[in-house]
Amino acid sequence: MPIEYLVLVCMTFVLGGIFKGATGVGAPLVAIPTMAILVDVPYAVAVFLIPNIISNAWQTWQFRRHRPEGHFAWKLAIPGTIGAGIGTLALAKFSGAALMNAVAILILLFVVFRLRNPKWSLSWPTANWLAVPVGALGGFFQGSTGLSAPVALTFMSSVNLRHEEFIFSMSLFFFMMTLVQIPAQIVLGILNWERVAYGAAAVVPLLLGMFLGGVLGKKLPKSAFDMAIIAILTLLALRLLASNFFA
């Protein structure tokens, strides 16, 4: 990978880490679409696996005392592992262009939904019932595109959880899916030693960003981060669509 690409990817991991540290989500939303523009979707998803499992293991442990009521977090996470396994098969079989278009369209749908429904929320019984299918669908997109946020984050943002409960649930969801993705990608030949090495190197800027995000998150309103995420997602989705259209 050219040095200018490495610098850009490093910067996106720092930025993604800032969002992750402040809100519990955001690292793959920034890093994977950017890498997919520079290389391809399977490469980007594989590189992100190592920083993904480390960062989410850290936050799952950090917020372990803030589990939501009942088994809500596990209802989301366990079906997510099944969906991630199926999605990884799709990652190996479908073209990178098709997957990038899917990522872009899902991101735009997510942005439109958030802008049109900023105060929409689910009742707790409904959220518990929906956790299983949402987890499975989110897992599928995590495995096939590296991004489950258009499904999972839309759902989670509509559930009335405390900030700590939100971070624990999302971190457990991402961690469990990555446990499935790593062996599946090794078997399918997607994850190799080169991509593991790049992923291990990416842990450093990601954790740096998470530290900064944790500090900033205590001083700035969460709404400011939400709007920044929406703006970045919109630009990246349009860039992905444009890169395929003009390819």
C-alpha positions as CSV (number, residue, x, y, z in Angstrom):
1,M,0.0,0.0,0.0
2,P,1.5,3.4,-1.0
3,I,2.7,5.6,1.9
4,E,0.1,8.3,1.2
5,Y,-2.7,5.7,1.5
6,L,-1.2,4.6,4.8
7,V,-1.2,8.1,6.2
8,L,-4.8,8.7,5.1
9,V,-6.0,5.4,6.6
10,C,-4.1,6.2,9.8
11,M,-5.9,9.5,10.0
12,T,-9.3,7.9,9.5
13,F,-8.6,5.4,12.3
14,V,-7.7,8.3,14.7
15,L,-11.0,10.0,13.7
16,G,-13.0,6.8,14.0
17,G,-11.4,6.2,17.4
18,I,-12.5,9.7,18.5
19,F,-16.1,8.8,17.7
20,K,-15.8,5.4,19.2
21,G,-14.4,6.7,22.4
22,A,-17.0,9.4,22.8
23,T,-20.1,7.5,21.7
24,G,-19.3,3.8,21.6
25,V,-19.7,3.6,17.8
26,G,-18.2,5.2,14.7
27,A,-14.8,3.6,14.0
28,P,-15.9,1.4,11.1
29,L,-18.3,4.0,9.8
30,V,-15.2,6.2,9.1
31,A,-12.4,3.7,8.5
32,I,-14.0,1.1,6.3
33,P,-15.6,3.3,3.6
34,T,-12.4,5.2,3.3
35,M,-10.3,2.1,2.9
36,A,-12.8,0.7,0.4
37,I,-12.2,3.7,-1.8
38,L,-8.5,3.1,-1.7
39,V,-8.4,-0.7,-2.0
40,D,-11.6,-2.9,-2.0
41,V,-14.3,-4.0,0.4
42,P,-13.0,-7.4,1.3
43,Y,-9.5,-5.9,2.0
44,A,-11.0,-3.1,4.1
45,V,-13.2,-5.4,6.1
46,A,-10.3,-7.9,6.8
47,V,-7.9,-5.1,7.9
48,F,-10.5,-3.7,10.3
49,L,-11.0,-7.1,12.1
50,I,-8.1,-6.8,14.5
51,P,-8.7,-3.2,15.7
52,N,-12.4,-4.0,15.8
53,I,-12.1,-7.0,18.2
54,I,-9.6,-5.2,20.5
55,S,-11.5,-1.9,20.8
56,N,-14.8,-3.7,21.5
57,A,-13.4,-6.2,23.9
58,W,-12.0,-3.2,25.8
59,Q,-15.3,-1.3,25.9
60,T,-17.4,-4.4,26.7
61,W,-15.2,-5.0,29.8
62,Q,-15.1,-1.3,30.7
63,F,-18.9,-1.0,30.7
64,R,-19.7,-4.6,31.9
65,R,-21.6,-3.3,35.0
66,H,-24.0,-1.4,32.8
67,R,-25.9,-4.3,31.1
68,P,-29.4,-3.4,30.1
69,E,-32.4,-5.0,31.8
70,G,-32.9,-8.7,31.0
71,H,-31.0,-10.3,28.2
72,F,-31.4,-7.5,25.6
73,A,-27.7,-7.2,24.8
74,W,-27.4,-11.0,24.2
75,K,-30.6,-11.1,22.1
76,L,-28.8,-8.6,19.8
77,A,-25.4,-10.1,19.9
78,I,-26.0,-13.9,19.4
79,P,-28.1,-13.6,16.2
80,G,-25.5,-11.1,15.1
81,T,-22.9,-13.8,15.1
82,I,-25.0,-16.0,12.8
83,G,-25.7,-13.2,10.4
84,A,-22.0,-12.3,10.4
85,G,-21.1,-15.9,9.3
86,I,-23.6,-15.8,6.4
87,G,-22.5,-12.3,5.5
88,T,-18.9,-13.4,5.3
89,L,-19.8,-16.0,2.7
90,A,-21.4,-13.1,0.7
91,L,-18.2,-11.1,1.0
92,A,-16.3,-13.9,-0.7
93,K,-18.8,-14.5,-3.5
94,F,-20.1,-11.1,-4.7
95,S,-18.2,-8.3,-6.5
96,G,-16.6,-5.4,-4.5
97,A,-18.5,-2.9,-6.6
98,A,-21.9,-4.4,-5.7
99,L,-20.9,-4.5,-2.0
100,M,-19.7,-0.8,-2.0
101,N,-23.0,0.2,-3.7
102,A,-24.9,-1.6,-1.0
103,V,-22.9,0.1,1.7
104,A,-23.5,3.5,0.2
105,I,-27.2,3.1,-0.2
106,L,-27.6,1.7,3.3
107,I,-25.7,4.6,4.8
108,L,-27.8,7.2,2.9
109,L,-31.0,5.4,4.1
110,F,-29.7,5.6,7.6
111,V,-28.9,9.3,7.3
112,V,-32.4,10.1,5.9
113,F,-34.0,8.1,8.7
114,R,-32.1,9.9,11.4
115,L,-32.8,13.3,10.0
116,R,-36.6,12.6,9.5
117,N,-37.1,10.9,12.9
118,P,-34.8,12.5,15.5
119,K,-37.1,11.7,18.4
120,W,-38.7,8.4,17.4
121,S,-38.3,5.7,20.0
122,L,-39.4,2.1,20.6
123,S,-41.2,0.7,23.7
124,W,-39.1,-1.7,25.7
125,P,-41.2,-4.8,24.9
126,T,-41.0,-4.0,21.2
127,A,-37.3,-3.4,21.4
128,N,-36.8,-6.7,23.1
129,W,-38.8,-8.5,20.3
130,L,-37.0,-6.7,17.5
131,A,-33.5,-7.3,19.0
132,V,-33.2,-10.8,17.5
133,P,-34.0,-10.0,13.8
134,V,-32.2,-6.7,13.9
135,G,-29.1,-8.5,15.3
136,A,-29.2,-11.1,12.6
137,L,-29.7,-8.6,9.8
138,G,-27.0,-6.3,11.2
139,G,-24.6,-9.2,11.5
140,F,-25.2,-10.1,7.8
141,F,-24.2,-6.6,6.7
142,Q,-21.3,-6.6,9.2
143,G,-20.0,-9.8,7.6
144,S,-20.6,-8.8,4.0
145,T,-19.6,-5.1,4.1
146,G,-18.0,-4.5,7.5
147,L,-20.8,-2.0,8.4
148,S,-23.8,-3.0,10.5
149,A,-24.6,0.6,11.6
150,P,-27.3,1.3,9.0
151,V,-29.3,-1.5,10.7
152,A,-28.0,-1.8,14.3
153,L,-27.3,1.8,15.1
154,T,-30.6,3.0,13.7
155,F,-32.4,0.4,15.9
156,M,-30.2,1.2,19.0
157,S,-30.7,4.9,18.7
158,S,-34.4,4.4,18.9
159,V,-34.2,2.4,22.2
160,N,-34.3,4.4,25.4
161,L,-31.0,3.2,26.9
162,R,-28.6,5.1,29.2
163,H,-25.3,6.0,27.5
164,E,-23.4,3.3,29.3
165,E,-25.9,0.7,28.5
166,F,-25.8,1.7,24.9
167,I,-22.0,1.4,24.7
168,F,-22.0,-2.0,26.4
169,S,-24.7,-3.4,24.1
170,M,-23.1,-2.2,20.9
171,S,-19.6,-3.2,22.0
172,L,-20.8,-6.7,22.8
173,F,-22.6,-6.9,19.5
174,F,-19.5,-5.9,17.5
175,F,-17.2,-8.2,19.6
176,M,-19.3,-11.3,19.2
177,M,-19.6,-10.8,15.4
178,T,-15.9,-10.4,15.0
179,L,-15.3,-13.7,16.8
180,V,-17.2,-15.3,13.9
181,Q,-15.7,-13.2,11.1
182,I,-12.0,-13.9,11.9
183,P,-12.1,-17.7,11.5
184,A,-14.6,-17.5,8.6
185,Q,-12.4,-15.1,6.7
186,I,-9.3,-17.2,7.3
187,V,-11.0,-20.3,5.9
188,L,-12.3,-18.4,2.9
189,G,-8.8,-16.9,2.2
190,I,-9.9,-13.3,2.8
191,L,-7.8,-12.7,6.0
192,N,-4.1,-13.3,5.4
193,W,-0.9,-12.3,7.3
194,E,-0.5,-9.1,5.4
195,R,-4.0,-7.9,6.4
196,V,-3.4,-9.0,9.9
197,A,-0.2,-6.9,10.1
198,Y,-2.0,-3.8,8.7
199,G,-4.8,-4.4,11.2
200,A,-2.4,-4.8,14.1
201,A,-0.7,-1.5,13.1
202,A,-4.1,0.2,12.9
203,V,-4.8,-0.6,16.6
204,V,-2.4,2.2,17.7
205,P,-4.1,5.2,16.0
206,L,-7.5,3.7,16.8
207,L,-6.7,3.5,20.6
208,L,-5.2,7.0,20.4
209,G,-8.4,8.3,18.9
210,M,-10.5,6.5,21.5
211,F,-8.5,8.1,24.3
212,L,-9.1,11.5,22.8
213,G,-12.7,10.8,22.2
214,G,-13.2,9.7,25.8
215,V,-11.8,13.1,27.0
216,L,-13.8,15.1,24.4
217,G,-17.0,13.1,25.1
218,K,-17.1,14.5,28.6
219,K,-16.9,18.1,27.5
220,L,-19.0,18.2,24.3
221,P,-22.7,17.4,23.8
222,K,-23.4,14.0,22.1
223,S,-25.6,15.8,19.6
224,A,-22.5,17.5,18.1
225,F,-20.9,14.0,17.5
226,D,-24.1,12.7,16.0
227,M,-24.3,15.5,13.5
228,A,-20.6,15.1,12.6
229,I,-21.2,11.4,12.0
230,I,-24.2,12.1,9.8
231,A,-22.2,14.6,7.7
232,I,-19.2,12.2,7.3
233,L,-21.5,9.3,6.4
234,T,-23.2,11.3,3.7
235,L,-20.0,12.4,2.1
236,L,-18.5,8.9,2.2
237,A,-21.7,7.3,0.8
238,L,-21.7,9.8,-2.1
239,R,-18.0,9.2,-2.7
240,L,-18.5,5.5,-2.8
241,L,-21.3,5.8,-5.3
242,A,-19.4,8.3,-7.5
243,S,-16.3,6.0,-7.5
244,N,-18.3,3.1,-8.9
245,F,-20.3,5.2,-11.3
246,F,-17.1,6.7,-12.9
247,A,-15.1,3.5,-12.7
